[in-house]
């Protein structure tokens, strides 16, 4: 059985959402990783429920599965990127992030998404490690309570430079929050130089809520097209086959929106050819 691939809409930022979904479906993807943003389903706009039902119907018509991603740069604050976070020094900031994540979970419930992916954030100056730990755990408790109520998979993504940066950081939280799944961006394993991505796939197989692929260079957090970095893409796909991963494998090329008309199709063509190559070798 072949893997199921999705394309992240943060790589189609210059397209309307409807056009982006059509582009992704026409290229042969099995799903979409939807980054909630001002132009790609803003959860803060009026008529949330009606728009959510419309999106669910659209995805059904296109036969696209869904993962919801919450890393929009300026959706919550037009003057400060990725702010506020779960680690904000201000209670109202942390509350705003939690409410955003709850809306993402609500949308996931309506659209039957496989997972909602989110990250911890970076502690602001003046926030101690002890405070950051406290804020993060308070936020996680609220998010997971809501995800359990809506029967939605909530998956935390370790992100280079953030408070939860590595798979090891996730493991510490998992011990306290058993329902918390892992959003594994395989490129981040290489960027943080923690471990080989295919090793993380195999080791964390039971905890994977969603998986992301792209190319990346060792020690550098920059999403590259396949073949431009140092990722062992064939090894990663082989590892996903080995663990019988049946969820969407999401392609994140957030800096390629200017050439999305070509890159969306090129990415899945590369992945299918790579997958077919190692499958022929295994036979």
SVG drawing of the C-alpha trace seen along z (x, -y; Angstrom):
<svg xmlns="http://www.w3.org/2000/svg" viewBox="-24 -46 48 55">
<polyline fill="none" stroke="black" stroke-width="0.4" points="0.0,0.0 1.3,-3.5 1.7,-6.3 -0.9,-9.1 0.5,-12.5 -0.9,-16.0 0.4,-19.5 0.5,-22.3 -1.4,-25.5 1.3,-27.7 3.1,-26.8 0.1,-28.2 -0.2,-31.6 -0.7,-33.4 -3.8,-31.3 -7.3,-31.5 -8.1,-28.6 -10.6,-27.1 -8.0,-27.4 -5.3,-25.9 -7.5,-22.9 -8.2,-22.4 -4.5,-22.6 -3.6,-20.1 -6.4,-17.6 -5.6,-17.9 -1.9,-17.0 -3.0,-13.7 -2.6,-14.3 -4.7,-12.4 -5.1,-15.4 -4.3,-18.9 -2.5,-20.3 -4.5,-23.5 -2.6,-26.3 -5.4,-28.5 -4.7,-32.1 -6.4,-35.3 -6.8,-34.2 -7.0,-30.4 -9.9,-30.0 -9.7,-32.6 -11.4,-31.0 -12.1,-34.5 -14.3,-35.6 -18.1,-35.4 -20.2,-32.3 -17.6,-29.8 -20.0,-26.8 -21.4,-27.5 -17.9,-28.1 -16.6,-24.9 -19.5,-22.8 -18.8,-24.3 -15.1,-23.4 -16.0,-19.9 -18.2,-19.5 -15.5,-20.9 -13.0,-18.4 -15.4,-15.6 -16.1,-16.5 -12.3,-16.6 -11.7,-13.4 -9.1,-15.2 -8.2,-14.2 -7.2,-17.0 -4.6,-17.9 -5.0,-21.4 -1.8,-23.4 -1.7,-26.5 1.6,-28.2 0.4,-31.3 2.7,-34.2 0.5,-37.2 -3.0,-35.8 -3.1,-36.6 -1.0,-39.7 -0.3,-41.9 2.8,-43.4 4.7,-40.4 5.2,-37.1 3.9,-34.0 2.6,-35.9 1.1,-35.4 2.0,-31.8 1.3,-29.4 4.3,-31.0 3.2,-34.6 4.1,-36.6 0.6,-38.0 -2.5,-36.0 -4.6,-37.5 -2.0,-36.5 -1.9,-32.9 -5.7,-32.9 -5.8,-34.1 -3.5,-31.3 -5.6,-28.7 -8.8,-30.0 -7.3,-29.8 -6.2,-26.2 -9.7,-25.4 -11.2,-26.8 -8.8,-24.8 -10.0,-21.7 -13.6,-22.6 -12.9,-22.9 -11.1,-19.6 -14.2,-18.0 -16.5,-19.3 -14.1,-18.4 -13.0,-15.0 -9.4,-16.0 -6.7,-13.5 -5.0,-15.9 -4.4,-19.5 -0.7,-20.4 0.6,-23.1 3.9,-24.2 5.0,-25.7 6.4,-29.0 9.6,-30.9 9.7,-32.3 9.8,-36.1 12.5,-38.0 11.7,-38.0 10.0,-34.6 12.1,-32.2 12.4,-28.5 10.2,-27.7 7.5,-30.1 7.6,-28.8 7.2,-25.2 4.2,-26.4 2.6,-28.3 3.1,-25.5 1.6,-22.9 -1.4,-25.1 -2.1,-25.7 -1.6,-22.0 -4.1,-21.0 -6.8,-23.3 -6.1,-22.3 -6.1,-18.6 -9.3,-18.9 -11.0,-20.4 -9.5,-18.0 -10.7,-15.0 -14.2,-16.6 -14.3,-16.9 -12.6,-13.5 -9.7,-15.3 -6.1,-14.3 -3.9,-17.1 -0.3,-16.8 2.6,-18.9 5.4,-19.8 8.9,-20.2 10.3,-23.3 13.9,-24.4 14.5,-27.4 11.3,-26.9 10.8,-25.9 9.8,-22.4 12.6,-22.0 13.2,-18.2 11.6,-14.9 13.2,-14.4 11.4,-17.6 8.1,-16.1 8.8,-12.8 9.0,-14.7 5.6,-16.2 4.1,-12.9 4.9,-11.4 2.6,-14.0 0.0,-14.2 -0.6,-10.7 -3.1,-11.9 -0.7,-14.3 0.5,-13.1 3.6,-14.0 3.6,-16.2 6.9,-15.0 8.4,-17.3 11.2,-15.1 13.3,-18.0 13.4,-19.4 15.3,-16.3 18.1,-17.3 17.9,-21.0 18.2,-20.5 20.8,-17.7 19.0,-15.6 18.8,-12.4 18.2,-11.0 14.6,-11.5 14.0,-7.9 15.2,-6.9 12.6,-9.2 9.9,-7.8 10.6,-4.2 11.2,-5.1 8.1,-7.3 5.7,-5.1 3.2,-4.7 3.0,-8.5 2.7,-9.9 -0.3,-12.2 1.0,-13.6 4.2,-13.6 5.7,-16.3 8.4,-15.9 10.5,-18.3 14.3,-18.7 16.6,-20.4 20.3,-20.8 21.8,-19.6 21.8,-22.3 19.8,-24.8 16.0,-25.3 15.0,-26.1 12.4,-24.2 13.8,-23.2 12.5,-21.3 13.5,-17.7 17.0,-17.2 18.2,-20.6 19.2,-19.5 20.7,-16.5 17.5,-14.6 17.4,-10.8 13.9,-11.1 13.9,-7.5 14.9,-6.3 12.2,-8.3 9.5,-7.0 10.8,-3.4 10.6,-3.9 7.0,-5.1 6.2,-2.0 8.0,0.2 5.8,-1.1 2.7,-0.9 1.9,-4.6 -1.6,-5.1 -2.1,-8.8 -1.3,-11.7 2.4,-12.6 2.4,-16.4 4.7,-18.3 5.6,-21.7 7.3,-24.1 6.3,-27.4 8.7,-29.5 7.6,-28.2 4.2,-30.0 5.6,-32.1 5.9,-28.9 3.1,-26.8 1.6,-26.3 4.7,-24.1 6.0,-23.0 2.7,-21.3 2.8,-18.8 6.5,-18.5 6.7,-17.5 4.2,-14.6 5.9,-13.4 9.2,-13.3 7.7,-11.5 5.9,-8.9 9.0,-8.2 11.1,-7.8 8.5,-5.6 8.3,-3.4 12.0,-3.1 12.5,-1.6 9.5,0.6 11.0,2.1 14.3,2.7 12.5,4.4 10.8,6.8"/>
</svg>
